[in-house]
Amino acid sequence: MSTTLTPSELRLQDIALAFSRHGGLLTAEDLLTQLRPRMSQPLSWIARRIASREILSFTSRHAIWIPRFQFADETRLELRPAVARVASEMIGIRQDWEIVSWFIERNERLGGLLPIDLLETRAERVIGAASDEAAQAPEPGAVL
């Protein structure tokens, strides 16, 4: 018997597959479990960083999903500053899952490359592409 996936489940499956070569995804619950032995108030730490978009996340299947690529060093919880800078450009023009997806979609402004593949070596170029896209986006509520 085959099971038909909902559009949300298909989107999660596609995002998980794309991020699989970049560390994959973890849930906020998984991150909380990792942090509990290492810090006091880990829930507050996660919530603040998600709310400020320092940590990118999206909700699907009753869970908050966090792509691992944004941690330069996950053992020390060092975040890649370029990821938060891209997110700050995209707030207001893309939903959370669209911001996450932007990193794994080929980008014309980057010569058809994936933004995620350039974060290590060309972070400023990735930020510039996000900034250009934000500058060309229609104003919220604009009639197209």
N, CA, C and O atoms as a GROMACS GRO file, in nm:
protein
  576
    1MET      N    1   0.085  -0.116   0.000
    1MET     CA    2   0.000   0.000   0.000
    1MET      C    3   0.091   0.124   0.000
    1MET      O    4   0.179   0.136   0.085
    2SER      N    5   0.070   0.213  -0.095
    2SER     CA    6   0.151   0.334  -0.101
    2SER      C    7   0.084   0.446  -0.022
    2SER      O    8  -0.038   0.456  -0.016
    3THR      N    9   0.168   0.530   0.036
    3THR     CA   10   0.119   0.642   0.114
    3THR      C   11   0.147   0.769   0.035
    3THR      O   12   0.259   0.790  -0.011
    4THR      N   13   0.047   0.853   0.020
    4THR     CA   14   0.064   0.979  -0.048
    4THR      C   15   0.111   1.082   0.053
    4THR      O   16   0.049   1.101   0.158
    5LEU      N   17   0.221   1.149   0.019
    5LEU     CA   18   0.274   1.252   0.107
    5LEU      C   19   0.205   1.385   0.082
    5LEU      O   20   0.169   1.417  -0.032
    6THR      N   21   0.186   1.460   0.188
    6THR     CA   22   0.128   1.594   0.175
    6THR      C   23   0.234   1.687   0.116
    6THR      O   24   0.352   1.654   0.117
    7PRO      N   25   0.194   1.804   0.063
    7PRO     CA   26   0.293   1.900   0.012
    7PRO      C   27   0.397   1.938   0.119
    7PRO      O   28   0.514   1.955   0.088
    8SER      N   29   0.354   1.950   0.243
    8SER     CA   30   0.446   1.984   0.351
    8SER      C   31   0.548   1.871   0.374
    8SER      O   32   0.666   1.897   0.396
    9GLU      N   33   0.501   1.747   0.369
    9GLU     CA   34   0.591   1.632   0.387
    9GLU      C   35   0.688   1.620   0.269
    9GLU      O   36   0.805   1.587   0.288
   10LEU      N   37   0.639   1.648   0.150
   10LEU     CA   38   0.727   1.645   0.032
   10LEU      C   39   0.835   1.752   0.042
   10LEU      O   40   0.951   1.727   0.010
   11ARG      N   41   0.796   1.871   0.088
   11ARG     CA   42   0.891   1.981   0.104
   11ARG      C   43   0.998   1.943   0.206
   11ARG      O   44   1.117   1.968   0.184
   12LEU      N   45   0.956   1.884   0.319
   12LEU     CA   46   1.051   1.841   0.421
   12LEU      C   47   1.146   1.735   0.365
   12LEU      O   48   1.266   1.741   0.390
   13GLN      N   49   1.092   1.641   0.292
   13GLN     CA   50   1.174   1.535   0.231
   13GLN      C   51   1.277   1.595   0.135
   13GLN      O   52   1.394   1.555   0.137
   14ASP      N   53   1.235   1.690   0.051
   14ASP     CA   54   1.327   1.753  -0.044
   14ASP      C   55   1.436   1.833   0.027
   14ASP      O   56   1.553   1.826  -0.010
   15ILE      N   57   1.397   1.909   0.130
   15ILE     CA   58   1.493   1.989   0.205
   15ILE      C   59   1.592   1.898   0.277
   15ILE      O   60   1.712   1.924   0.276
   16ALA      N   61   1.541   1.792   0.339
   16ALA     CA   62   1.630   1.699   0.411
   16ALA      C   63   1.730   1.635   0.316
   16ALA      O   64   1.847   1.621   0.350
   17LEU      N   65   1.686   1.595   0.198
   17LEU     CA   66   1.775   1.535   0.100
   17LEU      C   67   1.883   1.635   0.056
   17LEU      O   68   2.001   1.600   0.048
   18ALA      N   69   1.842   1.758   0.028
   18ALA     CA   70   1.938   1.860  -0.017
   18ALA      C   71   2.042   1.891   0.090
   18ALA      O   72   2.159   1.912   0.059
   19PHE      N   73   1.999   1.895   0.216
   19PHE     CA   74   2.093   1.926   0.324
   19PHE      C   75   2.175   1.805   0.369
   19PHE      O   76   2.268   1.820   0.448
   20SER      N   77   2.142   1.688   0.320
   20SER     CA   78   2.211   1.567   0.366
   20SER      C   79   2.362   1.574   0.340
   20SER      O   80   2.440   1.516   0.415
   21ARG      N   81   2.404   1.642   0.234
   21ARG     CA   82   2.549   1.654   0.209
   21ARG      C   83   2.613   1.769   0.285
   21ARG      O   84   2.732   1.795   0.268
   22HIS      N   85   2.536   1.836   0.366
   22HIS     CA   86   2.586   1.950   0.444
   22HIS      C   87   2.554   1.932   0.593
   22HIS      O   88   2.533   2.030   0.664
   23GLY      N   89   2.552   1.809   0.637
   23GLY     CA   90   2.529   1.782   0.779
   23GLY      C   91   2.388   1.744   0.814
   23GLY      O   92   2.363   1.695   0.925
   24GLY      N   93   2.294   1.764   0.722
   24GLY     CA   94   2.156   1.725   0.747
   24GLY      C   95   2.079   1.824   0.832
   24GLY      O   96   2.116   1.941   0.845
   25LEU      N   97   1.972   1.775   0.890
   25LEU     CA   98   1.882   1.855   0.974
   25LEU      C   99   1.878   1.793   1.114
   25LEU      O  100   1.900   1.674   1.130
   26LEU      N  101   1.850   1.875   1.211
   26LEU     CA  102   1.817   1.823   1.342
   26LEU      C  103   1.697   1.902   1.392
   26LEU      O  104   1.670   2.013   1.346
   27THR      N  105   1.626   1.843   1.486
   27THR     CA  106   1.511   1.914   1.543
   27THR      C  107   1.559   2.001   1.658
   27THR      O  108   1.667   1.980   1.714
   28ALA      N  109   1.479   2.100   1.692
   28ALA     CA  110   1.511   2.184   1.807
   28ALA      C  111   1.518   2.097   1.933
   28ALA      O  112   1.596   2.125   2.023
   29GLU      N  113   1.436   1.994   1.938
   29GLU     CA  114   1.438   1.900   2.051
   29GLU      C  115   1.573   1.829   2.060
   29GLU      O  116   1.629   1.812   2.168
   30ASP      N  117   1.626   1.786   1.944
   30ASP     CA  118   1.759   1.723   1.942
   30ASP      C  119   1.867   1.819   1.988
   30ASP      O  120   1.956   1.782   2.066
   31LEU      N  121   1.859   1.943   1.941
   31LEU     CA  122   1.957   2.043   1.982
   31LEU      C  123   1.947   2.069   2.133
   31LEU      O  124   2.049   2.083   2.201
   32LEU      N  125   1.826   2.076   2.183
   32LEU     CA  126   1.805   2.096   2.326
   32LEU      C  127   1.870   1.982   2.406
   32LEU      O  128   1.935   2.006   2.508
   33THR      N  129   1.851   1.860   2.361
   33THR     CA  130   1.911   1.744   2.427
   33THR      C  131   2.064   1.754   2.429
   33THR      O  132   2.128   1.721   2.529
   34GLN      N  133   2.122   1.799   2.318
   34GLN     CA  134   2.268   1.815   2.311
   34GLN      C  135   2.318   1.924   2.405
   34GLN      O  136   2.426   1.913   2.462
   35LEU      N  137   2.239   2.030   2.420
   35LEU     CA  138   2.283   2.145   2.498
   35LEU      C  139   2.264   2.130   2.649
   35LEU      O  140   2.337   2.192   2.727
   36ARG      N  141   2.168   2.051   2.691
   36ARG     CA  142   2.136   2.040   2.835
   36ARG      C  143   2.258   2.014   2.922
   36ARG      O  144   2.273   2.080   3.025
   37PRO      N  145   2.347   1.921   2.886
   37PRO     CA  146   2.462   1.896   2.974
   37PRO      C  147   2.569   2.007   2.968
   37PRO      O  148   2.658   2.012   3.052
   38ARG      N  149   2.559   2.095   2.869
   38ARG     CA  150   2.665   2.192   2.846
   38ARG      C  151   2.633   2.334   2.889
   38ARG      O  152   2.724   2.416   2.901
   39MET      N  153   2.508   2.364   2.914
   39MET     CA  154   2.473   2.502   2.952
   39MET      C  155   2.344   2.505   3.032
   39MET      O  156   2.260   2.416   3.023
   40SER      N  157   2.332   2.610   3.111
   40SER     CA  158   2.206   2.631   3.180
   40SER      C  159   2.114   2.708   3.084
   40SER      O  160   2.162   2.785   3.001
   41GLN      N  161   1.988   2.687   3.095
   41GLN     CA  162   1.888   2.757   3.012
   41GLN      C  163   1.904   2.732   2.861
   41GLN      O  164   1.898   2.827   2.783
   42PRO      N  165   1.924   2.608   2.818
   42PRO     CA  166   1.942   2.584   2.674
   42PRO      C  167   1.818   2.619   2.591
   42PRO      O  168   1.830   2.661   2.476
   43LEU      N  169   1.699   2.601   2.650
   43LEU     CA  170   1.577   2.634   2.576
   43LEU      C  171   1.572   2.783   2.545
   43LEU      O  172   1.536   2.822   2.434
   44SER      N  173   1.610   2.865   2.641
   44SER     CA  174   1.613   3.010   2.618
   44SER      C  175   1.717   3.045   2.511
   44SER      O  176   1.692   3.131   2.426
   45TRP      N  177   1.832   2.980   2.516
   45TRP     CA  178   1.938   3.006   2.419
   45TRP      C  179   1.888   2.977   2.277
   45TRP      O  180   1.906   3.057   2.186
   46ILE      N  181   1.823   2.860   2.260
   46ILE     CA  182   1.770   2.822   2.128
   46ILE      C  183   1.660   2.919   2.085
   46ILE      O  184   1.662   2.968   1.973
   47ALA      N  185   1.565   2.945   2.173
   47ALA     CA  186   1.450   3.031   2.138
   47ALA      C  187   1.496   3.170   2.098
   47ALA      O  188   1.445   3.225   2.000
   48ARG      N  189   1.589   3.229   2.171
   48ARG     CA  190   1.639   3.363   2.136
   48ARG      C  191   1.703   3.364   1.998
   48ARG      O  192   1.680   3.456   1.920
   49ARG      N  193   1.782   3.264   1.969
   49ARG     CA  194   1.854   3.262   1.842
   49ARG      C  195   1.761   3.231   1.724
   49ARG      O  196   1.784   3.279   1.613
   50ILE      N  197   1.659   3.152   1.747
   50ILE     CA  198   1.560   3.129   1.641
   50ILE      C  199   1.479   3.256   1.617
   50ILE      O  200   1.457   3.295   1.502
   51ALA      N  201   1.435   3.320   1.724
   51ALA     CA  202   1.354   3.442   1.711
   51ALA      C  203   1.431   3.553   1.642
   51ALA      O  204   1.373   3.630   1.564
   52SER      N  205   1.560   3.563   1.667
   52SER     CA  206   1.642   3.670   1.606
   52SER      C  207   1.697   3.629   1.470
   52SER      O  208   1.766   3.707   1.405
   53ARG      N  209   1.668   3.508   1.426
   53ARG     CA  210   1.715   3.451   1.300
   53ARG      C  211   1.867   3.429   1.299
   53ARG      O  212   1.926   3.416   1.192
   54GLU      N  213   1.930   3.425   1.416
   54GLU     CA  214   2.070   3.383   1.421
   54GLU      C  215   2.079   3.236   1.384
   54GLU      O  216   2.177   3.191   1.324
   55ILE      N  217   1.975   3.160   1.422
   55ILE     CA  218   1.962   3.021   1.381
   55ILE      C  219   1.842   3.012   1.289
   55ILE      O  220   1.731   3.050   1.327
   56LEU      N  221   1.863   2.961   1.169
   56LEU     CA  222   1.753   2.940   1.075
   56LEU      C  223   1.679   2.813   1.112
   56LEU      O  224   1.740   2.713   1.152
   57SER      N  225   1.551   2.818   1.098
   57SER     CA  226   1.469   2.701   1.127
   57SER      C  227   1.340   2.711   1.046
   57SER      O  228   1.307   2.815   0.990
   58PHE      N  229   1.270   2.599   1.042
   58PHE     CA  230   1.136   2.598   0.983
   58PHE      C  231   1.055   2.491   1.054
   58PHE      O  232   1.112   2.399   1.115
   59THR      N  233   0.926   2.502   1.047
   59THR     CA  234   0.837   2.408   1.115
   59THR      C  235   0.773   2.315   1.013
   59THR      O  236   0.723   2.359   0.910
   60SER      N  237   0.776   2.188   1.046
   60SER     CA  238   0.711   2.087   0.963
   60SER      C  239   0.689   1.963   1.047
   60SER      O  240   0.773   1.928   1.130
   61ARG      N  241   0.576   1.898   1.028
   61ARG     CA  242   0.542   1.774   1.099
   61ARG      C  243   0.553   1.793   1.251
   61ARG      O  244   0.607   1.707   1.321
   62HIS      N  245   0.502   1.903   1.299
   62HIS     CA  246   0.495   1.932   1.443
   62HIS      C  247   0.632   1.940   1.509
   62HIS      O  248   0.645   1.912   1.628
   63ALA      N  249   0.733   1.977   1.432
   63ALA     CA  250   0.868   1.991   1.488
   63ALA      C  251   0.933   2.115   1.428
   63ALA      O  252   0.898   2.159   1.319
   64ILE      N  253   1.028   2.169   1.500
   64ILE     CA  254   1.111   2.278   1.450
   64ILE      C  255   1.240   2.214   1.398
   64ILE      O  256   1.310   2.146   1.473
   65TRP      N  257   1.270   2.236   1.271
   65TRP     CA  258   1.386   2.176   1.205
   65TRP      C  259   1.496   2.280   1.188
   65TRP      O  260   1.469   2.395   1.152
   66ILE      N  261   1.618   2.239   1.214
   66ILE     CA  262   1.733   2.328   1.208
   66ILE      C  263   1.839   2.265   1.118
   66ILE      O  264   1.888   2.156   1.148
   67PRO      N  265   1.875   2.332   1.008
   67PRO     CA  266   1.983   2.279   0.924
   67PRO      C  267   2.119   2.292   0.994
   67PRO      O  268   2.152   2.397   1.049
   68ARG      N  269   2.196   2.185   0.992
   68ARG     CA  270   2.325   2.182   1.060
   68ARG      C  271   2.431   2.268   0.991
   68ARG      O  272   2.528   2.307   1.056
   69PHE      N  273   2.416   2.297   0.864
   69PHE     CA  274   2.521   2.370   0.790
   69PHE      C  275   2.553   2.505   0.854
   69PHE      O  276   2.664   2.556   0.836
   70GLN      N  277   2.460   2.561   0.926
   70GLN     CA  278   2.480   2.695   0.980
   70GLN      C  279   2.572   2.699   1.101
   70GLN      O  280   2.609   2.806   1.149
   71PHE      N  281   2.609   2.581   1.150
   71PHE     CA  282   2.705   2.574   1.260
   71PHE      C  283   2.844   2.552   1.201
   71PHE      O  284   2.871   2.448   1.141
   72ALA      N  285   2.932   2.650   1.219
   72ALA     CA  286   3.070   2.635   1.172
   72ALA      C  287   3.138   2.527   1.255
   72ALA      O  288   3.219   2.450   1.204
   73ASP      N  289   3.105   2.520   1.382
   73ASP     CA  290   3.157   2.418   1.471
   73ASP      C  291   3.044   2.382   1.566
   73ASP      O  292   3.017   2.452   1.663
   74GLU      N  293   2.978   2.272   1.536
   74GLU     CA  294   2.860   2.233   1.614
   74GLU      C  295   2.896   2.192   1.756
   74GLU      O  296   2.815   2.209   1.847
   75THR      N  297   3.016   2.139   1.776
   75THR     CA  298   3.052   2.098   1.913
   75THR      C  299   3.066   2.218   2.005
   75THR      O  300   3.039   2.209   2.125
   76ARG      N  301   3.109   2.334   1.949
   76ARG     CA  302   3.120   2.455   2.030
   76ARG      C  303   3.006   2.553   2.002
   76ARG      O  304   3.003   2.663   2.057
   77LEU      N  305   2.913   2.512   1.916
   77LEU     CA  306   2.796   2.593   1.880
   77LEU      C  307   2.834   2.727   1.819
   77LEU      O  308   2.770   2.829   1.845
   78GLU      N  309   2.938   2.726   1.740
   78GLU     CA  310   2.976   2.847   1.667
   78GLU      C  311   2.890   2.856   1.542
   78GLU      O  312   2.887   2.765   1.460
   79LEU      N  313   2.821   2.966   1.530
   79LEU     CA  314   2.734   2.988   1.415
   79LEU      C  315   2.810   3.062   1.305
   79LEU      O  316   2.898   3.143   1.333
   80ARG      N  317   2.774   3.034   1.181
   80ARG     CA  318   2.831   3.107   1.069
   80ARG      C  319   2.761   3.243   1.060
   80ARG      O  320   2.641   3.248   1.033
   81PRO      N  321   2.832   3.352   1.082
   81PRO     CA  322   2.768   3.485   1.079
   81PRO      C  323   2.702   3.516   0.944
   81PRO      O  324   2.602   3.588   0.940
   82ALA      N  325   2.756   3.463   0.836
   82ALA     CA  326   2.699   3.491   0.704
   82ALA      C  327   2.557   3.440   0.692
   82ALA      O  328   2.475   3.500   0.622
   83VAL      N  329   2.526   3.331   0.759
   83VAL     CA  330   2.390   3.276   0.752
   83VAL      C  331   2.290   3.374   0.814
   83VAL      O  332   2.185   3.399   0.756
   84ALA      N  333   2.322   3.427   0.929
   84ALA     CA  334   2.233   3.524   0.993
   84ALA      C  335   2.222   3.651   0.910
   84ALA      O  336   2.116   3.713   0.906
   85ARG      N  337   2.330   3.690   0.843
   85ARG     CA  338   2.324   3.811   0.759
   85ARG      C  339   2.234   3.789   0.639
   85ARG      O  340   2.158   3.878   0.601
   86VAL      N  341   2.241   3.671   0.578
   86VAL     CA  342   2.150   3.640   0.467
   86VAL      C  343   2.006   3.641   0.518
   86VAL      O  344   1.918   3.698   0.454
   87ALA      N  345   1.982   3.578   0.631
   87ALA     CA  346   1.847   3.574   0.687
   87ALA      C  347   1.794   3.715   0.711
   87ALA      O  348   1.676   3.742   0.685
   88SER      N  349   1.879   3.804   0.761
   88SER     CA  350   1.832   3.941   0.788
   88SER      C  351   1.792   4.012   0.659
   88SER      O  352   1.704   4.098   0.661
   89GLU      N  353   1.856   3.978   0.548
   89GLU     CA  354   1.818   4.036   0.418
   89GLU      C  355   1.684   3.982   0.371
   89GLU      O  356   1.607   4.052   0.304
   90MET      N  357   1.655   3.857   0.406
   90MET     CA  358   1.537   3.788   0.352
   90MET      C  359   1.410   3.807   0.436
   90MET      O  360   1.299   3.781   0.389
   91ILE      N  361   1.426   3.851   0.561
   91ILE     CA  362   1.310   3.869   0.647
   91ILE      C  363   1.215   3.969   0.580
   91ILE      O  364   1.255   4.077   0.539
   92GLY      N  365   1.092   3.930   0.571
   92GLY     CA  366   0.992   4.017   0.510
   92GLY      C  367   0.963   3.985   0.365
   92GLY      O  368   0.858   4.023   0.313
   93ILE      N  369   1.055   3.914   0.299
   93ILE     CA  370   1.028   3.877   0.159
   93ILE      C  371   1.016   3.726   0.141
   93ILE      O  372   0.967   3.679   0.039
   94ARG      N  373   1.062   3.649   0.240
   94ARG     CA  374   1.052   3.503   0.235
   94ARG      C  375   1.009   3.449   0.370
   94ARG      O  376   1.041   3.506   0.475
   95GLN      N  377   0.935   3.339   0.367
   95GLN     CA  378   0.900   3.268   0.490
   95GLN      C  379   1.022   3.189   0.537
   95GLN      O  380   1.120   3.173   0.463
   96ASP      N  381   1.017   3.140   0.660
   96ASP     CA  382   1.131   3.069   0.717
   96ASP      C  383   1.180   2.955   0.629
   96ASP      O  384   1.299   2.945   0.601
   97TRP      N  385   1.089   2.868   0.584
   97TRP     CA  386   1.133   2.755   0.503
   97TRP      C  387   1.188   2.801   0.369
   97TRP      O  388   1.273   2.734   0.311
   98GLU      N  389   1.141   2.916   0.318
   98GLU     CA  390   1.194   2.970   0.193
   98GLU      C  391   1.336   3.024   0.212
   98GLU      O  392   1.419   3.014   0.122
   99ILE      N  393   1.363   3.082   0.328
   99ILE     CA  394   1.499   3.130   0.358
   99ILE      C  395   1.593   3.010   0.365
   99ILE      O  396   1.701   3.012   0.307
  100VAL      N  397   1.551   2.906   0.434
  100VAL     CA  398   1.632   2.784   0.444
  100VAL      C  399   1.656   2.727   0.304
  100VAL      O  400   1.768   2.691   0.270
  101SER      N  401   1.551   2.720   0.223
  101SER     CA  402   1.561   2.663   0.088
  101SER      C  403   1.651   2.747  -0.002
  101SER      O  404   1.715   2.693  -0.093
  102TRP      N  405   1.658   2.878   0.020
  102TRP     CA  406   1.739   2.967  -0.063
  102TRP      C  407   1.884   2.919  -0.068
  102TRP      O  408   1.949   2.932  -0.172
  103PHE      N  409   1.934   2.865   0.040
  103PHE     CA  410   2.073   2.820   0.046
  103PHE      C  411   2.100   2.697  -0.040
  103PHE      O  412   2.215   2.671  -0.076
  104ILE      N  413   1.996   2.621  -0.073
  104ILE     CA  414   2.014   2.496  -0.147
  104ILE      C  415   1.953   2.501  -0.287
  104ILE      O  416   1.934   2.398  -0.351
  105GLU      N  417   1.923   2.622  -0.332
  105GLU     CA  418   1.870   2.642  -0.468
  105GLU      C  419   1.975   2.712  -0.553
  105GLU      O  420   2.043   2.804  -0.507
  106ARG      N  421   1.987   2.668  -0.676
  106ARG     CA  422   2.082   2.734  -0.768
  106ARG      C  423   2.045   2.881  -0.779
  106ARG      O  424   1.927   2.917  -0.784
  107ASN      N  425   2.148   2.965  -0.782
  107ASN     CA  426   2.125   3.109  -0.778
  107ASN      C  427   2.194   3.177  -0.896
  107ASN      O  428   2.315   3.167  -0.913
  108GLU      N  429   2.115   3.246  -0.978
  108GLU     CA  430   2.167   3.318  -1.095
  108GLU      C  431   2.275   3.418  -1.056
  108GLU      O  432   2.376   3.431  -1.126
  109ARG      N  433   2.254   3.487  -0.946
  109ARG     CA  434   2.348   3.590  -0.902
  109ARG      C  435   2.483   3.530  -0.861
  109ARG      O  436   2.583   3.601  -0.847
  110LEU      N  437   2.485   3.399  -0.841
  110LEU     CA  438   2.607   3.328  -0.802
  110LEU      C  439   2.654   3.236  -0.914
  110LEU      O  440   2.722   3.136  -0.889
  111GLY      N  441   2.618   3.270  -1.036
  111GLY     CA  442   2.661   3.191  -1.150
  111GLY      C  443   2.600   3.052  -1.155
  111GLY      O  444   2.661   2.958  -1.207
  112GLY      N  445   2.481   3.038  -1.101
  112GLY     CA  446   2.413   2.908  -1.102
  112GLY      C  447   2.459   2.814  -0.992
  112GLY      O  448   2.418   2.698  -0.989
  113LEU      N  449   2.544   2.861  -0.903
  113LEU     CA  450   2.591   2.777  -0.793
  113LEU      C  451   2.495   2.784  -0.675
  113LEU      O  452   2.407   2.869  -0.669
  114LEU      N  453   2.513   2.692  -0.582
  114LEU     CA  454   2.432   2.690  -0.460
  114LEU      C  455   2.496   2.782  -0.356
  114LEU      O  456   2.616   2.771  -0.331
  115PRO      N  457   2.419   2.870  -0.295
  115PRO     CA  458   2.475   2.957  -0.191
  115PRO      C  459   2.546   2.879  -0.081
  115PRO      O  460   2.650   2.922  -0.032
  116ILE      N  461   2.490   2.766  -0.042
  116ILE     CA  462   2.549   2.686   0.066
  116ILE      C  463   2.692   2.642   0.032
  116ILE      O  464   2.776   2.630   0.122
  117ASP      N  465   2.720   2.618  -0.096
  117ASP     CA  466   2.852   2.572  -0.137
  117ASP      C  467   2.956   2.684  -0.134
  117ASP      O  468   3.076   2.656  -0.137
  118LEU      N  469   2.912   2.809  -0.129
  118LEU     CA  470   3.005   2.922  -0.132
  118LEU      C  471   3.025   2.986   0.005
  118LEU      O  472   3.105   3.079   0.018
  119LEU      N  473   2.955   2.939   0.106
  119LEU     CA  474   2.963   3.003   0.238
  119LEU      C  475   3.104   3.003   0.296
  119LEU      O  476   3.145   3.102   0.358
  120GLU      N  477   3.178   2.895   0.277
  120GLU     CA  478   3.312   2.886   0.333
  120GLU      C  479   3.410   2.982   0.266
  120GLU      O  480   3.491   3.046   0.333
  121THR      N  481   3.401   2.992   0.134
  121THR     CA  482   3.503   3.064   0.059
  121THR      C  483   3.459   3.200   0.007
  121THR      O  484   3.543   3.287  -0.017
  122ARG      N  485   3.331   3.220  -0.012
  122ARG     CA  486   3.280   3.343  -0.074
  122ARG      C  487   3.159   3.397   0.000
  122ARG      O  488   3.059   3.432  -0.062
  123ALA      N  489   3.168   3.404   0.131
  123ALA     CA  490   3.052   3.445   0.214
  123ALA      C  491   3.000   3.583   0.174
  123ALA      O  492   2.879   3.602   0.167
  124GLU      N  493   3.088   3.677   0.147
  124GLU     CA  494   3.042   3.813   0.110
  124GLU      C  495   2.966   3.811  -0.022
  124GLU      O  496   2.871   3.888  -0.040
  125ARG      N  497   3.005   3.724  -0.112
  125ARG     CA  498   2.934   3.713  -0.239
  125ARG      C  499   2.793   3.656  -0.216
  125ARG      O  500   2.697   3.700  -0.279
  126VAL      N  501   2.781   3.560  -0.126
  126VAL     CA  502   2.650   3.503  -0.092
  126VAL      C  503   2.561   3.610  -0.028
  126VAL      O  504   2.444   3.623  -0.063
  127ILE      N  505   2.617   3.685   0.064
  127ILE     CA  506   2.541   3.792   0.130
  127ILE      C  507   2.499   3.897   0.027
  127ILE      O  508   2.387   3.947   0.033
  128GLY      N  509   2.587   3.929  -0.066
  128GLY     CA  510   2.554   4.024  -0.172
  128GLY      C  511   2.440   3.976  -0.260
  128GLY      O  512   2.353   4.055  -0.298
  129ALA      N  513   2.438   3.847  -0.291
  129ALA     CA  514   2.329   3.791  -0.372
  129ALA      C  515   2.196   3.802  -0.297
  129ALA      O  516   2.093   3.834  -0.357
  130ALA      N  517   2.198   3.776  -0.168
  130ALA     CA  518   2.076   3.789  -0.087
  130ALA      C  519   2.031   3.935  -0.081
  130ALA      O  520   1.911   3.964  -0.091
  131SER      N  521   2.125   4.024  -0.065
  131SER     CA  522   2.094   4.167  -0.059
  131SER      C  523   2.034   4.215  -0.191
  131SER      O  524   1.937   4.291  -0.191
  132ASP      N  525   2.093   4.172  -0.302
  132ASP     CA  526   2.039   4.208  -0.435
  132ASP      C  527   1.897   4.157  -0.452
  132ASP      O  528   1.810   4.229  -0.501
  133GLU      N  529   1.874   4.034  -0.411
  133GLU     CA  530   1.740   3.977  -0.423
  133GLU      C  531   1.639   4.055  -0.338
  133GLU      O  532   1.528   4.083  -0.382
  134ALA      N  533   1.679   4.089  -0.217
  134ALA     CA  534   1.590   4.165  -0.128
  134ALA      C  535   1.560   4.302  -0.186
  134ALA      O  536   1.448   4.350  -0.176
  135ALA      N  537   1.660   4.366  -0.246
  135ALA     CA  538   1.642   4.500  -0.303
  135ALA      C  539   1.546   4.497  -0.421
  135ALA      O  540   1.477   4.596  -0.448
  136GLN      N  541   1.540   4.385  -0.492
  136GLN     CA  542   1.453   4.374  -0.610
  136GLN      C  543   1.316   4.316  -0.578
  136GLN      O  544   1.229   4.310  -0.666
  137ALA      N  545   1.296   4.273  -0.454
  137ALA     CA  546   1.167   4.215  -0.416
  137ALA      C  547   1.062   4.325  -0.407
  137ALA      O  548   1.092   4.437  -0.367
  138PRO      N  549   0.938   4.292  -0.445
  138PRO     CA  550   0.831   4.390  -0.430
  138PRO      C  551   0.806   4.421  -0.283
  138PRO      O  552   0.826   4.336  -0.196
  139GLU      N  553   0.763   4.540  -0.256
  139GLU     CA  554   0.730   4.580  -0.119
  139GLU      C  555   0.615   4.492  -0.070
  139GLU      O  556   0.525   4.460  -0.147
  140PRO      N  557   0.616   4.453   0.059
  140PRO     CA  558   0.503   4.376   0.112
  140PRO      C  559   0.371   4.450   0.088
  140PRO      O  560   0.360   4.570   0.114
  141GLY      N  561   0.274   4.378   0.038
  141GLY     CA  562   0.144   4.438   0.012
  141GLY      C  563   0.134   4.507  -0.124
  141GLY      O  564   0.027   4.557  -0.160
  142ALA      N  565   0.243   4.509  -0.198
  142ALA     CA  566   0.240   4.575  -0.331
  142ALA      C  567   0.156   4.492  -0.427
  142ALA      O  568   0.158   4.368  -0.422
  143VAL      N  569   0.082   4.557  -0.511
  143VAL     CA  570   0.002   4.490  -0.612
  143VAL      C  571   0.092   4.465  -0.734
  143VAL      O  572   0.151   4.558  -0.788
  144LEU      N  573   0.099   4.339  -0.774
  144LEU     CA  574   0.185   4.304  -0.888
  144LEU      C  575   0.108   4.306  -1.017
  144LEU      O  576   0.165   4.279  -1.123
   0.00000   0.00000   0.00000
